[in-house]
Every structure is written in structure tokens, then in C-alpha cells.
Amino acid sequence: MYNQGQKIKYMEDKGILTQRELTFFFNKIEDVEKGLGKDLSEFSLDEIKYALSHAKPKNEKQSKVYCSFINGYHRWVKNNDDNLFKGVEKGFYDQFVKSL
């Protein structure tokens, strides 16, 4: 997990199941963070899209969950209420779903 200390601190107040899901997601995108040399909280929207594609969500629901994880982590790191995905176009979440 890239920037592990910060991410563990973020997950401290989450329930055990959420911690597991977050850990799974953070581990899925670790290679993207390493490749870009920066934490997920510093990603541009294009970099977030790349990370989501790399995470290969199985369906639209999982894609939305991953976006929720990204948004929550970003808000926590930046200490603000910005919604990174406000106003995204229809079909935004489907574009990351892995093809079978």
C-alpha cells in the first residue's frame, strides 16, 4: 500500500469490513501510485480515471464504491467537502468495468 501510514490513519475510525475493502482497493491501485510517484489524494481526474481502470471493478456498483473510497479519502486528506465526481456524465462509472 502506497503511503501506508497515512492510509492506515485514514482507516482507523472505519469498521473492520470497510477497512478490509479499503485495504483491498488501496492495494489494487498501489502500482499506479508508485508509477506516478504520488499519493491518490494528489491525483488529477485523468489520473483517477487511470487508477479506476487499473482497479478493474467488476460492475457499475463496484465502480461507484471505488469512487466513493477515492472521494472519502481525498476529502479526509484535503480536509474539505469537495465531491470529485459531482456532475460526472452518464456512463462515467461503467467505463471502468472490466470486460469479460
Biopython code that builds the backbone (N, CA, C, O; Angstrom):
import numpy as np
from Bio.PDB.StructureBuilder import StructureBuilder

atoms = [
    (1, "MET", "N", (0.858, -1.175, 0.000)),
    (1, "MET", "CA", (0.000, 0.000, 0.000)),
    (1, "MET", "C", (0.905, 1.240, 0.000)),
    (1, "MET", "O", (1.757, 1.413, 0.871)),
    (2, "TYR", "N", (0.690, 2.091, -1.006)),
    (2, "TYR", "CA", (1.472, 3.317, -1.147)),
    (2, "TYR", "C", (1.057, 4.303, -0.049)),
    (2, "TYR", "O", (-0.130, 4.444, 0.244)),
    (3, "ASN", "N", (2.032, 4.982, 0.553)),
    (3, "ASN", "CA", (1.761, 5.938, 1.630)),
    (3, "ASN", "C", (0.946, 5.267, 2.738)),
    (3, "ASN", "O", (-0.069, 5.790, 3.198)),
    (4, "GLN", "N", (1.416, 4.117, 3.137)),
    (4, "GLN", "CA", (0.688, 3.237, 4.048)),
    (4, "GLN", "C", (0.307, 3.908, 5.366)),
    (4, "GLN", "O", (-0.825, 3.752, 5.824)),
    (5, "GLY", "N", (1.205, 4.632, 5.972)),
    (5, "GLY", "CA", (0.923, 5.263, 7.259)),
    (5, "GLY", "C", (-0.288, 6.181, 7.209)),
    (5, "GLY", "O", (-1.145, 6.153, 8.092)),
    (6, "GLN", "N", (-0.343, 6.989, 6.170)),
    (6, "GLN", "CA", (-1.462, 7.925, 6.028)),
    (6, "GLN", "C", (-2.766, 7.173, 5.788)),
    (6, "GLN", "O", (-3.802, 7.522, 6.354)),
    (7, "LYS", "N", (-2.714, 6.151, 4.956)),
    (7, "LYS", "CA", (-3.933, 5.406, 4.655)),
    (7, "LYS", "C", (-4.420, 4.613, 5.870)),
    (7, "LYS", "O", (-5.626, 4.498, 6.090)),
    (8, "ILE", "N", (-3.513, 4.077, 6.642)),
    (8, "ILE", "CA", (-3.910, 3.369, 7.863)),
    (8, "ILE", "C", (-4.557, 4.343, 8.838)),
    (8, "ILE", "O", (-5.560, 4.022, 9.476)),
    (9, "LYS", "N", (-3.982, 5.522, 8.947)),
    (9, "LYS", "CA", (-4.574, 6.537, 9.832)),
    (9, "LYS", "C", (-5.985, 6.897, 9.349)),
    (9, "LYS", "O", (-6.894, 7.063, 10.161)),
    (10, "TYR", "N", (-6.164, 7.016, 8.046)),
    (10, "TYR", "CA", (-7.488, 7.305, 7.479)),
    (10, "TYR", "C", (-8.492, 6.213, 7.848)),
    (10, "TYR", "O", (-9.653, 6.506, 8.133)),
    (11, "MET", "N", (-8.054, 4.979, 7.844)),
    (11, "MET", "CA", (-8.964, 3.852, 8.074)),
    (11, "MET", "C", (-9.243, 3.578, 9.550)),
    (11, "MET", "O", (-10.115, 2.766, 9.862)),
    (12, "GLU", "N", (-8.532, 4.228, 10.462)),
    (12, "GLU", "CA", (-8.648, 3.943, 11.901)),
    (12, "GLU", "C", (-10.073, 3.951, 12.428)),
    (12, "GLU", "O", (-10.439, 3.092, 13.230)),
    (13, "ASP", "N", (-10.870, 4.893, 11.996)),
    (13, "ASP", "CA", (-12.223, 5.023, 12.549)),
    (13, "ASP", "C", (-13.285, 4.295, 11.719)),
    (13, "ASP", "O", (-14.483, 4.442, 11.965)),
    (14, "LYS", "N", (-12.841, 3.519, 10.748)),
    (14, "LYS", "CA", (-13.765, 2.758, 9.908)),
    (14, "LYS", "C", (-14.018, 1.382, 10.524)),
    (14, "LYS", "O", (-13.188, 0.878, 11.281)),
    (15, "GLY", "N", (-15.138, 0.788, 10.208)),
    (15, "GLY", "CA", (-15.439, -0.567, 10.662)),
    (15, "GLY", "C", (-14.507, -1.573, 10.014)),
    (15, "GLY", "O", (-13.885, -1.269, 8.996)),
    (16, "ILE", "N", (-14.399, -2.749, 10.574)),
    (16, "ILE", "CA", (-13.458, -3.755, 10.106)),
    (16, "ILE", "C", (-13.719, -4.158, 8.654)),
    (16, "ILE", "O", (-12.771, -4.351, 7.894)),
    (17, "LEU", "N", (-14.975, -4.287, 8.260)),
    (17, "LEU", "CA", (-15.285, -4.653, 6.874)),
    (17, "LEU", "C", (-14.884, -3.545, 5.905)),
    (17, "LEU", "O", (-14.340, -3.818, 4.835)),
    (18, "THR", "N", (-15.148, -2.314, 6.277)),
    (18, "THR", "CA", (-14.749, -1.181, 5.439)),
    (18, "THR", "C", (-13.229, -1.106, 5.350)),
    (18, "THR", "O", (-12.684, -0.832, 4.281)),
    (19, "GLN", "N", (-12.541, -1.348, 6.464)),
    (19, "GLN", "CA", (-11.079, -1.358, 6.446)),
    (19, "GLN", "C", (-10.560, -2.412, 5.465)),
    (19, "GLN", "O", (-9.618, -2.154, 4.716)),
    (20, "ARG", "N", (-11.165, -3.578, 5.471)),
    (20, "ARG", "CA", (-10.739, -4.641, 4.542)),
    (20, "ARG", "C", (-10.967, -4.231, 3.094)),
    (20, "ARG", "O", (-10.105, -4.432, 2.240)),
    (21, "GLU", "N", (-12.133, -3.657, 2.827)),
    (21, "GLU", "CA", (-12.443, -3.234, 1.461)),
    (21, "GLU", "C", (-11.520, -2.112, 1.005)),
    (21, "GLU", "O", (-11.052, -2.116, -0.133)),
    (22, "LEU", "N", (-11.258, -1.156, 1.881)),
    (22, "LEU", "CA", (-10.337, -0.070, 1.558)),
    (22, "LEU", "C", (-8.926, -0.592, 1.313)),
    (22, "LEU", "O", (-8.260, -0.179, 0.364)),
    (23, "THR", "N", (-8.472, -1.506, 2.177)),
    (23, "THR", "CA", (-7.140, -2.082, 2.007)),
    (23, "THR", "C", (-7.033, -2.795, 0.668)),
    (23, "THR", "O", (-6.034, -2.651, -0.038)),
    (24, "PHE", "N", (-8.063, -3.566, 0.315)),
    (24, "PHE", "CA", (-8.104, -4.252, -0.964)),
    (24, "PHE", "C", (-7.995, -3.254, -2.115)),
    (24, "PHE", "O", (-7.214, -3.454, -3.046)),
    (25, "PHE", "N", (-8.781, -2.177, -2.048)),
    (25, "PHE", "CA", (-8.755, -1.163, -3.097)),
    (25, "PHE", "C", (-7.405, -0.455, -3.154)),
    (25, "PHE", "O", (-6.824, -0.314, -4.230)),
    (26, "PHE", "N", (-6.907, -0.011, -2.009)),
    (26, "PHE", "CA", (-5.618, 0.689, -1.997)),
    (26, "PHE", "C", (-4.498, -0.191, -2.546)),
    (26, "PHE", "O", (-3.603, 0.301, -3.234)),
    (27, "ASN", "N", (-4.543, -1.471, -2.251)),
    (27, "ASN", "CA", (-3.538, -2.391, -2.784)),
    (27, "ASN", "C", (-3.681, -2.566, -4.296)),
    (27, "ASN", "O", (-2.687, -2.749, -4.999)),
    (28, "LYS", "N", (-4.916, -2.510, -4.792)),
    (28, "LYS", "CA", (-5.144, -2.649, -6.239)),
    (28, "LYS", "C", (-4.537, -1.482, -7.021)),
    (28, "LYS", "O", (-4.085, -1.664, -8.151)),
    (29, "ILE", "N", (-4.526, -0.303, -6.434)),
    (29, "ILE", "CA", (-4.028, 0.871, -7.166)),
    (29, "ILE", "C", (-2.605, 1.264, -6.773)),
    (29, "ILE", "O", (-2.085, 2.272, -7.250)),
    (30, "GLU", "N", (-1.987, 0.486, -5.921)),
    (30, "GLU", "CA", (-0.631, 0.807, -5.454)),
    (30, "GLU", "C", (0.352, 0.979, -6.615)),
    (30, "GLU", "O", (1.165, 1.904, -6.599)),
    (31, "ASP", "N", (0.289, 0.116, -7.603)),
    (31, "ASP", "CA", (1.216, 0.219, -8.733)),
    (31, "ASP", "C", (1.041, 1.526, -9.494)),
    (31, "ASP", "O", (2.016, 2.090, -9.991)),
    (32, "VAL", "N", (-0.190, 2.010, -9.587)),
    (32, "VAL", "CA", (-0.451, 3.281, -10.256)),
    (32, "VAL", "C", (0.171, 4.418, -9.451)),
    (32, "VAL", "O", (0.818, 5.299, -10.018)),
    (33, "GLU", "N", (-0.019, 4.403, -8.139)),
    (33, "GLU", "CA", (0.564, 5.445, -7.287)),
    (33, "GLU", "C", (2.090, 5.421, -7.385)),
    (33, "GLU", "O", (2.724, 6.468, -7.517)),
    (34, "LYS", "N", (2.673, 4.230, -7.320)),
    (34, "LYS", "CA", (4.129, 4.108, -7.440)),
    (34, "LYS", "C", (4.605, 4.615, -8.794)),
    (34, "LYS", "O", (5.596, 5.340, -8.883)),
    (35, "GLY", "N", (3.896, 4.230, -9.838)),
    (35, "GLY", "CA", (4.278, 4.649, -11.186)),
    (35, "GLY", "C", (4.227, 6.150, -11.375)),
    (35, "GLY", "O", (5.070, 6.721, -12.067)),
    (36, "LEU", "N", (3.242, 6.795, -10.765)),
    (36, "LEU", "CA", (3.109, 8.247, -10.862)),
    (36, "LEU", "C", (3.924, 8.971, -9.791)),
    (36, "LEU", "O", (4.145, 10.179, -9.871)),
    (37, "GLY", "N", (4.366, 8.213, -8.791)),
    (37, "GLY", "CA", (5.183, 8.799, -7.725)),
    (37, "GLY", "C", (4.433, 9.730, -6.806)),
    (37, "GLY", "O", (5.002, 10.677, -6.261)),
    (38, "LYS", "N", (3.135, 9.455, -6.633)),
    (38, "LYS", "CA", (2.361, 10.307, -5.727)),
    (38, "LYS", "C", (1.160, 9.559, -5.188)),
    (38, "LYS", "O", (0.725, 8.548, -5.739)),
    (39, "ASP", "N", (0.642, 10.089, -4.098)),
    (39, "ASP", "CA", (-0.498, 9.516, -3.405)),
    (39, "ASP", "C", (-1.786, 9.791, -4.180)),
    (39, "ASP", "O", (-1.904, 10.792, -4.887)),
    (40, "LEU", "N", (-2.732, 8.894, -4.032)),
    (40, "LEU", "CA", (-4.049, 9.014, -4.652)),
    (40, "LEU", "C", (-4.682, 10.385, -4.396)),
    (40, "LEU", "O", (-5.360, 10.923, -5.270)),
    (41, "SER", "N", (-4.468, 10.944, -3.226)),
    (41, "SER", "CA", (-5.067, 12.232, -2.871)),
    (41, "SER", "C", (-4.539, 13.379, -3.732)),
    (41, "SER", "O", (-5.133, 14.456, -3.749)),
    (42, "GLU", "N", (-3.440, 13.165, -4.440)),
    (42, "GLU", "CA", (-2.840, 14.196, -5.286)),
    (42, "GLU", "C", (-3.152, 13.999, -6.766)),
    (42, "GLU", "O", (-2.681, 14.765, -7.606)),
    (43, "PHE", "N", (-3.945, 12.973, -7.092)),
    (43, "PHE", "CA", (-4.238, 12.647, -8.491)),
    (43, "PHE", "C", (-5.154, 13.678, -9.136)),
    (43, "PHE", "O", (-6.046, 14.232, -8.494)),
    (44, "SER", "N", (-4.913, 13.921, -10.417)),
    (44, "SER", "CA", (-5.841, 14.682, -11.248)),
    (44, "SER", "C", (-7.004, 13.750, -11.621)),
    (44, "SER", "O", (-6.942, 12.550, -11.356)),
    (45, "LEU", "N", (-8.043, 14.288, -12.223)),
    (45, "LEU", "CA", (-9.175, 13.449, -12.625)),
    (45, "LEU", "C", (-8.732, 12.397, -13.648)),
    (45, "LEU", "O", (-9.182, 11.253, -13.587)),
    (46, "ASP", "N", (-7.864, 12.770, -14.578)),
    (46, "ASP", "CA", (-7.373, 11.794, -15.560)),
    (46, "ASP", "C", (-6.585, 10.683, -14.875)),
    (46, "ASP", "O", (-6.688, 9.523, -15.274)),
    (47, "GLU", "N", (-5.807, 11.012, -13.862)),
    (47, "GLU", "CA", (-5.050, 10.005, -13.119)),
    (47, "GLU", "C", (-5.984, 9.109, -12.296)),
    (47, "GLU", "O", (-5.737, 7.912, -12.146)),
    (48, "ILE", "N", (-7.051, 9.703, -11.771)),
    (48, "ILE", "CA", (-8.055, 8.917, -11.043)),
    (48, "ILE", "C", (-8.716, 7.927, -12.001)),
    (48, "ILE", "O", (-8.922, 6.764, -11.655)),
    (49, "LYS", "N", (-9.044, 8.390, -13.200)),
    (49, "LYS", "CA", (-9.646, 7.502, -14.197)),
    (49, "LYS", "C", (-8.700, 6.351, -14.522)),
    (49, "LYS", "O", (-9.129, 5.203, -14.644)),
    (50, "TYR", "N", (-7.427, 6.656, -14.661)),
    (50, "TYR", "CA", (-6.437, 5.614, -14.941)),
    (50, "TYR", "C", (-6.385, 4.603, -13.797)),
    (50, "TYR", "O", (-6.345, 3.395, -14.033)),
    (51, "ALA", "N", (-6.385, 5.098, -12.560)),
    (51, "ALA", "CA", (-6.357, 4.205, -11.390)),
    (51, "ALA", "C", (-7.608, 3.338, -11.336)),
    (51, "ALA", "O", (-7.523, 2.150, -11.025)),
    (52, "LEU", "N", (-8.756, 3.914, -11.632)),
    (52, "LEU", "CA", (-10.004, 3.143, -11.638)),
    (52, "LEU", "C", (-9.971, 2.060, -12.716)),
    (52, "LEU", "O", (-10.432, 0.941, -12.489)),
    (53, "SER", "N", (-9.439, 2.385, -13.863)),
    (53, "SER", "CA", (-9.306, 1.372, -14.917)),
    (53, "SER", "C", (-8.378, 0.250, -14.476)),
    (53, "SER", "O", (-8.624, -0.920, -14.767)),
    (54, "HIS", "N", (-7.324, 0.610, -13.781)),
    (54, "HIS", "CA", (-6.365, -0.377, -13.281)),
    (54, "HIS", "C", (-6.996, -1.267, -12.199)),
    (54, "HIS", "O", (-6.656, -2.444, -12.082)),
    (55, "ALA", "N", (-7.909, -0.698, -11.417)),
    (55, "ALA", "CA", (-8.568, -1.451, -10.341)),
    (55, "ALA", "C", (-9.554, -2.479, -10.890)),
    (55, "ALA", "O", (-9.888, -3.444, -10.202)),
    (56, "LYS", "N", (-10.016, -2.284, -12.108)),
    (56, "LYS", "CA", (-10.904, -3.225, -12.804)),
    (56, "LYS", "C", (-12.141, -3.625, -11.985)),
    (56, "LYS", "O", (-12.314, -4.797, -11.650)),
    (57, "PRO", "N", (-12.992, -2.649, -11.669)),
    (57, "PRO", "CA", (-14.223, -3.023, -10.956)),
    (57, "PRO", "C", (-15.040, -4.009, -11.788)),
    (57, "PRO", "O", (-15.029, -3.965, -13.019)),
    (58, "LYS", "N", (-15.747, -4.896, -11.093)),
    (58, "LYS", "CA", (-16.494, -5.967, -11.764)),
    (58, "LYS", "C", (-17.819, -5.497, -12.344)),
    (58, "LYS", "O", (-18.350, -6.103, -13.275)),
    (59, "ASN", "N", (-18.354, -4.400, -11.782)),
    (59, "ASN", "CA", (-19.643, -3.902, -12.257)),
    (59, "ASN", "C", (-19.769, -2.427, -11.879)),
    (59, "ASN", "O", (-18.900, -1.864, -11.214)),
    (60, "GLU", "N", (-20.866, -1.817, -12.315)),
    (60, "GLU", "CA", (-21.063, -0.387, -12.057)),
    (60, "GLU", "C", (-21.113, -0.096, -10.552)),
    (60, "GLU", "O", (-20.565, 0.905, -10.092)),
    (61, "LYS", "N", (-21.761, -0.961, -9.802)),
    (61, "LYS", "CA", (-21.864, -0.756, -8.357)),
    (61, "LYS", "C", (-20.474, -0.713, -7.714)),
    (61, "LYS", "O", (-20.192, 0.167, -6.900)),
    (62, "GLN", "N", (-19.615, -1.654, -8.075)),
    (62, "GLN", "CA", (-18.265, -1.665, -7.506)),
    (62, "GLN", "C", (-17.480, -0.430, -7.954)),
    (62, "GLN", "O", (-16.693, 0.118, -7.182)),
    (63, "SER", "N", (-17.688, 0.002, -9.179)),
    (63, "SER", "CA", (-17.048, 1.218, -9.672)),
    (63, "SER", "C", (-17.464, 2.422, -8.828)),
    (63, "SER", "O", (-16.634, 3.262, -8.480)),
    (64, "LYS", "N", (-18.755, 2.501, -8.502)),
    (64, "LYS", "CA", (-19.250, 3.595, -7.659)),
    (64, "LYS", "C", (-18.657, 3.516, -6.247)),
    (64, "LYS", "O", (-18.335, 4.540, -5.645)),
    (65, "VAL", "N", (-18.519, 2.306, -5.732)),
    (65, "VAL", "CA", (-17.912, 2.126, -4.408)),
    (65, "VAL", "C", (-16.465, 2.614, -4.433)),
    (65, "VAL", "O", (-16.034, 3.328, -3.528)),
    (66, "TYR", "N", (-15.723, 2.235, -5.457)),
    (66, "TYR", "CA", (-14.330, 2.686, -5.576)),
    (66, "TYR", "C", (-14.257, 4.214, -5.639)),
    (66, "TYR", "O", (-13.386, 4.824, -5.017)),
    (67, "CYS", "N", (-15.166, 4.824, -6.387)),
    (67, "CYS", "CA", (-15.195, 6.286, -6.467)),
    (67, "CYS", "C", (-15.521, 6.900, -5.108)),
    (67, "CYS", "O", (-14.978, 7.940, -4.736)),
    (68, "SER", "N", (-16.411, 6.244, -4.378)),
    (68, "SER", "CA", (-16.732, 6.699, -3.026)),
    (68, "SER", "C", (-15.504, 6.616, -2.125)),
    (68, "SER", "O", (-15.256, 7.523, -1.330)),
    (69, "PHE", "N", (-14.738, 5.539, -2.244)),
    (69, "PHE", "CA", (-13.500, 5.400, -1.463)),
    (69, "PHE", "C", (-12.531, 6.536, -1.795)),
    (69, "PHE", "O", (-11.953, 7.153, -0.901)),
    (70, "ILE", "N", (-12.364, 6.802, -3.080)),
    (70, "ILE", "CA", (-11.448, 7.859, -3.523)),
    (70, "ILE", "C", (-11.914, 9.201, -2.994)),
    (70, "ILE", "O", (-11.115, 9.977, -2.470)),
    (71, "ASN", "N", (-13.202, 9.478, -3.127)),
    (71, "ASN", "CA", (-13.757, 10.751, -2.684)),
    (71, "ASN", "C", (-13.595, 10.932, -1.175)),
    (71, "ASN", "O", (-13.186, 11.998, -0.715)),
    (72, "GLY", "N", (-13.915, 9.890, -0.408)),
    (72, "GLY", "CA", (-13.792, 9.971, 1.052)),
    (72, "GLY", "C", (-12.356, 10.192, 1.488)),
    (72, "GLY", "O", (-12.085, 11.003, 2.373)),
    (73, "TYR", "N", (-11.434, 9.466, 0.864)),
    (73, "TYR", "CA", (-10.014, 9.616, 1.204)),
    (73, "TYR", "C", (-9.526, 11.010, 0.835)),
    (73, "TYR", "O", (-8.813, 11.649, 1.609)),
    (74, "HIS", "N", (-9.908, 11.478, -0.340)),
    (74, "HIS", "CA", (-9.499, 12.814, -0.790)),
    (74, "HIS", "C", (-10.023, 13.888, 0.162)),
    (74, "HIS", "O", (-9.287, 14.801, 0.538)),
    (75, "ARG", "N", (-11.291, 13.779, 0.549)),
    (75, "ARG", "CA", (-11.874, 14.750, 1.483)),
    (75, "ARG", "C", (-11.137, 14.749, 2.819)),
    (75, "ARG", "O", (-10.899, 15.804, 3.406)),
    (76, "TRP", "N", (-10.782, 13.563, 3.290)),
    (76, "TRP", "CA", (-10.085, 13.450, 4.571)),
    (76, "TRP", "C", (-8.698, 14.079, 4.481)),
    (76, "TRP", "O", (-8.306, 14.843, 5.362)),
    (77, "VAL", "N", (-7.958, 13.764, 3.429)),
    (77, "VAL", "CA", (-6.600, 14.306, 3.281)),
    (77, "VAL", "C", (-6.635, 15.827, 3.112)),
    (77, "VAL", "O", (-5.856, 16.546, 3.737)),
    (78, "LYS", "N", (-7.534, 16.302, 2.271)),
    (78, "LYS", "CA", (-7.612, 17.739, 1.961)),
    (78, "LYS", "C", (-8.426, 18.521, 2.988)),
    (78, "LYS", "O", (-8.444, 19.751, 2.964)),
    (79, "ASN", "N", (-9.102, 17.802, 3.894)),
    (79, "ASN", "CA", (-9.922, 18.436, 4.927)),
    (79, "ASN", "C", (-10.947, 19.391, 4.308)),
    (79, "ASN", "O", (-11.067, 20.549, 4.706)),
    (80, "ASN", "N", (-11.687, 18.860, 3.312)),
    (80, "ASN", "CA", (-12.731, 19.661, 2.689)),
    (80, "ASN", "C", (-13.883, 18.764, 2.255)),
    (80, "ASN", "O", (-13.817, 17.542, 2.387)),
    (81, "ASP", "N", (-14.924, 19.376, 1.745)),
    (81, "ASP", "CA", (-16.118, 18.629, 1.348)),
    (81, "ASP", "C", (-16.277, 18.537, -0.168)),
    (81, "ASP", "O", (-17.370, 18.252, -0.656)),
    (82, "ASP", "N", (-15.205, 18.774, -0.917)),
    (82, "ASP", "CA", (-15.286, 18.685, -2.381)),
    (82, "ASP", "C", (-15.735, 17.301, -2.809)),
    (82, "ASP", "O", (-15.290, 16.294, -2.258)),
    (83, "ASN", "N", (-16.614, 17.259, -3.788)),
    (83, "ASN", "CA", (-17.030, 15.997, -4.384)),
    (83, "ASN", "C", (-16.339, 15.892, -5.738)),
    (83, "ASN", "O", (-16.697, 16.599, -6.680)),
    (84, "LEU", "N", (-15.356, 15.014, -5.834)),
    (84, "LEU", "CA", (-14.582, 14.875, -7.055)),
    (84, "LEU", "C", (-15.418, 14.401, -8.239)),
    (84, "LEU", "O", (-15.034, 14.606, -9.391)),
    (85, "PHE", "N", (-16.545, 13.776, -7.969)),
    (85, "PHE", "CA", (-17.339, 13.168, -9.026)),
    (85, "PHE", "C", (-18.676, 13.876, -9.253)),
    (85, "PHE", "O", (-19.559, 13.341, -9.922)),
    (86, "LYS", "N", (-18.818, 15.064, -8.700)),
    (86, "LYS", "CA", (-20.053, 15.825, -8.876)),
    (86, "LYS", "C", (-20.199, 16.200, -10.354)),
    (86, "LYS", "O", (-19.287, 16.753, -10.968)),
    (87, "GLY", "N", (-21.353, 15.886, -10.893)),
    (87, "GLY", "CA", (-21.648, 16.267, -12.267)),
    (87, "GLY", "C", (-21.000, 15.392, -13.339)),
    (87, "GLY", "O", (-20.947, 15.785, -14.505)),
    (88, "VAL", "N", (-20.507, 14.215, -12.959)),
    (88, "VAL", "CA", (-19.918, 13.350, -13.991)),
    (88, "VAL", "C", (-20.994, 12.913, -14.968)),
    (88, "VAL", "O", (-22.164, 12.779, -14.609)),
    (89, "GLU", "N", (-20.583, 12.694, -16.197)),
    (89, "GLU", "CA", (-21.526, 12.349, -17.254)),
    (89, "GLU", "C", (-22.110, 10.956, -17.053)),
    (89, "GLU", "O", (-21.537, 10.115, -16.361)),
    (90, "LYS", "N", (-23.253, 10.737, -17.670)),
    (90, "LYS", "CA", (-23.900, 9.427, -17.617)),
    (90, "LYS", "C", (-22.941, 8.392, -18.214)),
    (90, "LYS", "O", (-22.304, 8.640, -19.237)),
    (91, "GLY", "N", (-22.850, 7.264, -17.580)),
    (91, "GLY", "CA", (-21.948, 6.226, -18.058)),
    (91, "GLY", "C", (-20.534, 6.326, -17.506)),
    (91, "GLY", "O", (-19.684, 5.494, -17.822)),
    (92, "PHE", "N", (-20.277, 7.340, -16.685)),
    (92, "PHE", "CA", (-18.930, 7.533, -16.137)),
    (92, "PHE", "C", (-18.434, 6.277, -15.426)),
    (92, "PHE", "O", (-17.306, 5.837, -15.646)),
    (93, "TYR", "N", (-19.275, 5.707, -14.579)),
    (93, "TYR", "CA", (-18.847, 4.580, -13.756)),
    (93, "TYR", "C", (-18.666, 3.293, -14.577)),
    (93, "TYR", "O", (-17.822, 2.455, -14.260)),
    (94, "ASP", "N", (-19.471, 3.155, -15.630)),
    (94, "ASP", "CA", (-19.394, 1.951, -16.465)),
    (94, "ASP", "C", (-18.082, 1.841, -17.233)),
    (94, "ASP", "O", (-17.646, 0.735, -17.552)),
    (95, "GLN", "N", (-17.452, 2.966, -17.532)),
    (95, "GLN", "CA", (-16.254, 2.927, -18.358)),
    (95, "GLN", "C", (-15.086, 2.180, -17.710)),
    (95, "GLN", "O", (-14.135, 1.806, -18.397)),
    (96, "PHE", "N", (-15.151, 1.963, -16.411)),
    (96, "PHE", "CA", (-14.051, 1.308, -15.713)),
    (96, "PHE", "C", (-14.278, -0.190, -15.483)),
    (96, "PHE", "O", (-13.377, -0.913, -15.059)),
    (97, "VAL", "N", (-15.494, -0.629, -15.769)),
    (97, "VAL", "CA", (-15.844, -2.037, -15.524)),
    (97, "VAL", "C", (-15.056, -2.920, -16.468)),
    (97, "VAL", "O", (-15.049, -2.709, -17.681)),
    (98, "LYS", "N", (-14.388, -3.916, -15.893)),
    (98, "LYS", "CA", (-13.563, -4.800, -16.715)),
    (98, "LYS", "C", (-14.441, -5.615, -17.650)),
    (98, "LYS", "O", (-15.530, -6.054, -17.279)),
    (99, "SER", "N", (-13.962, -5.805, -18.841)),
    (99, "SER", "CA", (-14.689, -6.618, -19.828)),
    (99, "SER", "C", (-14.376, -8.079, -19.583)),
    (99, "SER", "O", (-13.251, -8.446, -19.242)),
    (100, "LEU", "N", (-15.381, -8.897, -19.760)),
    (100, "LEU", "CA", (-15.180, -10.339, -19.582)),
    (100, "LEU", "C", (-14.699, -10.975, -20.875)),
    (100, "LEU", "O", (-14.473, -12.184, -20.922)),
]
sb = StructureBuilder()
sb.init_structure("model")
sb.init_model(0)
sb.init_chain("A")
sb.init_seg("    ")
for serial, (resi, resn, name, xyz) in enumerate(atoms, 1):
    if name == "N":
        sb.init_residue(resn, " ", resi, " ")
    sb.init_atom(name, np.array(xyz, "f"), 0.0, 1.0, " ", f" {name:<3s}", serial, name[0])
structure = sb.get_structure()
